[in-house]
Amino acid sequence: MRPGPLGAALLLLGGALLLPGRPSLSHGGGRPSGDRPDAKGCGTAPLVNVLTGSRIVGGTAAQIGAWPWIVSLQIRSGKIMAHICGGSLVTNSWVLTAAHCTRDTRDPVVWRAVLGTNNIDGRRPHGKIIKVKAIIVHPNFHLETYVNDIALFRLKKAVRYNNYIQPICLPFDVFQKLDEKTECFIGGWGRTTEEGNSTRMLQEAQVHYISRKVCNSDKGYGNIIPITSFCAGDEDGIFDTCRGDSGGPLMCYVPEHKQFFVMGITSYGYGCGRKNFPGVYCSPFFYKTWLTHHLNRARNKSIFNINSLLGQVLVALGSVVLLATP
């Protein structure tokens, strides 16, 4: 079951370690790199036209390179690394995920991010494994209600974009366009059925936005969905996220921009693929100030450090530096 504010009735999501992670999904180079939340060139997959490909409960294996921003966040369990949650690469140094994924540990030393691959178990010719430098959890996150279920992982080393690794766009200027007709997709390595096993190959499925009136009704979640979250999936439960998919993106295509935007972060749900209980997603749209503060702060700090170091070198070496050639 997906985690949620329904108490013991809900299973906490996560990987083999039973750490938080949303229930499994029930469906189954080139651009400018930069530590900016508004980087241009985001939200496109160079290798495929994902709108014509196969579509986690109820889904299918994703095409290679279809979702180049999806990240597997893992922690060490003995001698192995276990997939705990999904995430979205939003800049070359930052991964967006769910706050509840860090329930058991917020120590960045034990985490790592796997990018650029659909297969998190076997050979990864295009994959990158990067350690985590810092974890920032929203200060007002509440595990009991899943309010403000949003967090940022800062990578220890910035990635270089290529055909298999690209950032997804943040939805600050387009979230209002989200409705039942918007083409949206989910993807992850979580369970493919409520009581099933997680998958090692990235799964994907198409879903759609479900109105708050329907999702929050007495037949559904009964008014417990946070105001900063919303529902997406399938009314009949055919397609859904599940245990292990937590933190992954709800990826919606905006035709005017010809780009994908991370409209939601997989947060929780009652079971997997259950009628009237679709997946609940925390929306980054409501956290623009918090997100841009941290993303820009880190970028400005890096620039300051570089300029400060350069200044010290110039002072120390004087005209020698000015005369030096590359």
LINHULIN-V668994 format. One record per run of one state. SS is the DSSP state (A for helix, B for strand, O for the rest). FROM is the first residue (numbers start at 0). LEN is the number of residues. If there is no record, write none. Layout:
# LINHULIN-V668994
ss = {SS & SS}
from = {FROM & FROM}
len = {LEN & LEN}
This chain:
# LINHULIN-V668994
ss = {O & A & O & B & O & A & O & B & O & B & O & B & O & B & O & B & O & A & O & A & B & O & B & O & B & O & B & O & B & O & B & O & B & O & A & O & B & O & B & O & B & O & B & O & B & O & A & O & B & O & B & O & B & O & B & O & B & O & B & O & B & O & A & O & A & O}
from = {0 & 6 & 9 & 22 & 25 & 49 & 52 & 56 & 57 & 59 & 61 & 69 & 77 & 79 & 89 & 93 & 97 & 98 & 102 & 107 & 110 & 115 & 118 & 119 & 127 & 137 & 141 & 142 & 146 & 147 & 150 & 155 & 168 & 170 & 174 & 177 & 182 & 188 & 190 & 191 & 197 & 198 & 200 & 201 & 202 & 210 & 211 & 215 & 228 & 233 & 239 & 243 & 248 & 254 & 258 & 268 & 273 & 274 & 276 & 277 & 278 & 282 & 283 & 317 & 318 & 323}
len = {6 & 3 & 13 & 3 & 24 & 3 & 4 & 1 & 2 & 2 & 8 & 8 & 2 & 10 & 4 & 4 & 1 & 4 & 5 & 3 & 5 & 3 & 1 & 8 & 10 & 4 & 1 & 4 & 1 & 3 & 5 & 13 & 2 & 4 & 3 & 5 & 6 & 2 & 1 & 6 & 1 & 2 & 1 & 1 & 8 & 1 & 4 & 13 & 5 & 6 & 4 & 5 & 6 & 4 & 10 & 5 & 1 & 2 & 1 & 1 & 4 & 1 & 34 & 1 & 5 & 3}
